[in-house]
Amino acid sequence: MPNGPVIDRLRAEFEEEAGRLGFAVIGFAPAADDPLRAERLDRWLEAGHHGTMEWMAARADVRRGPQSMWPETKSVIALGMSYAPAVDPIVLESEPSRARISVYAQGRDYHDTVKKALKALARWMVARAKELGLGEPRLKVFVDTAPVMEKPLGEAAGIGWQGKHTNLVSREHGSWLFLGAIYTTLEFAPDAPHEDRCGSCRDCQDACPTDAFPQPYVLDARRCISYLTIEHEGPIPEEFRKAMGNRIYGCDDCLAVCPWNKFADIGARHKAFLPRAELVAPRLAELLCLDDTAFRRLFSGSPIKRVGRDRFVRNCLIAAGNSGDRALLEQVEALREDSDPAIADAACWAQRELTRMT
């Protein structure tokens, strides 16, 4: 590899800078498209497992691999920030009048935090590469919103493996990583891909309340509570409402039960992802009364803001119907006349559930 010692030095310094900016894991992968990953994506889309997420299919040709998106890419750098929780998120299942918000959404919006750090890293790399006589490399940074398959790339870069729940699992950080990627025209020596360490374990499959895994390593998003509460528009299918329990934004169950989480280093969690006190276990009664202005105020700087007030209140109504708390009935009934049809539908359902309870 040309400039071997120099680029190795750049890599070592880059890893140190990444750690300083809050990244807990970093790995390097080849940029060539992987036909097997592309084939798996095609099969998943053909089965309709992406539900209404048409953006997954719309740019599938670009999503197939790094060089399909940017042919000049020579290396991919996969990075992860830890958001490991200090408390098991499943414990709130026993408090049905409180809402369960996915751990990842209890702090600041990871898109903003990770993207800012990646941009800083990119600027640093360009400047340092020039100082070392490597010219002026080109880079592109990605966090979740581009047609980039971060989880397979993370596995290829050795920072973890895609578990049976389809999320990346790290031996040091469990299932709690926000992923980002940098594509670059520099060519780094790649790390070895991470081996699968799930073994015969199927805890994540058994924990799923809606049976969203038709087989290990395959997720049917249409049955996933995270998809239903975040991506799905309109009324939530009735077959999933009872299983949602008090989950109003996302679901952590398949992640939380992963045995590898016992090794997760809480101290490595990025400070931006410390949970906001008002989002750890909010009362449904306080969330049902949110109008658009109050919703935007409460979730300023949070990824929850992206779903909007209507979808969020719809979710809260399903939780209210599952709560058994008749004290919520007045608020539920008031929302039967809401201008949003999905809210009105959920309110009618929640009212029926609460009134038939003795």
Secondary structure, 3 states (H helix, E strand, C coil): CCCHHHHHHHHHHHHHHHHHCCCCEEEEEECCCCHHHHHHHHHHHHCCCCCCCHHHHHCHHHHCCHHHHCCCCCEEEEEEEECCCCCCHHHHHHCCCECEECHHHCCCCHHHHHHHHHHHHHHHHHHHHHHCCCCCCCEEEECCCCCCCHHHHHHHCCCCEECCCCCEEECCCECCEEEEEEEECCCCCCCCCCCCCCCCCCHHHHHCCCCCCCECCECCHHHCHHHHHHHCCCCCCHHHHHHHCCEEECCCHHHHCCHHHHHCCHHHECHHHCCCHHHHCCEHHHHCCCCHHHHHHHCCCCHHHHHHHHHHHHHHHHHHHHHCCHHHHHHHHHHHHCCCHHHHHHHHHHHHHHHCCC
